[in-house]
Amino acid sequence: MNISWRITAAIAAALFPLLVSSVDDGQAAVARRAARAIKPPAPEPCDPRRFKIILDVGHTSESQGATSARNDVEFGFNLQLAKLIGERLKAAGFAATRVLVTDGKARASLLKRVGTANDAHADFFLSIHHDSVPDKMLETWEFDGAKSYFSDRFSGHSLFVSERNPRFAASLAFAKLLGRELKEKGLQYAGQYALPVMGRYRHELLDKDVGVYRYDGLVVLSQTRSAAVLLEAGSIINRDEEMAMNSPERRELIATAVVTAMRSYCERR
Ligand SMILES: [Zn+2]
């Protein structure tokens, strides 16, 4: 009895999808309407005044990221650039922009960033970083009387998005817009992330025209509920590019590119 019931139940379970797919058109329409009803609503049109942008300053004062060719820390570069981008976005009408500075140890700070963005119901998350190279590529020189490290082999900015982000398509769309702006201002993206020499730092190049890479494992990109993009603004281990990244002109250029890209992104939503 028990066994035959189980068999009957198993047959019914196997048949269930077939039965559902053979309902008449009227019932199918009802099912389709019900499916539509539970779909999440489309994002609301973008009103710049209410569009919550979080500018995430990469790393913390305790865990400061890469060290530049002249022994400055990445956290300082990130903070200065993010603050300027924040000012320019606000001046352009994106009044709900916030510069997010996080404290604590590296790993814990990543989860804090994501928690802050998700709790705030952010509409966009842009993480600001400056780039270096894998340790094996470092060369030594003397700067300010101290043994220091550099690599002039690579330069350029790069943009990263995660396919695990629930708003991957929107993230990619913004990254492409920003990449386009930077290209039109004469900047060349960092092509090395597509090369085998980068080993575990190698990434799939999603847009070879403007330098957008896929980086699924990044916590700040994959666990944020809003669209999210990470910008490596330029290399600070490259001696010439470090000087450029330290200049007000370059910071202004990047901030302008972000504002223009955000305006286009907002208009297209
Ligand atoms: Zn970084």
Boltz pocket constraint, residues with backbone or C-beta under 6 A from the ligand:
constraints:
  - pocket:
      binder: B
      contacts: [[A, 58], [A, 59], [A, 65], [A, 66], [A, 74], [A, 128], [A, 129], [A, 130]]
      max_distance: 6.0
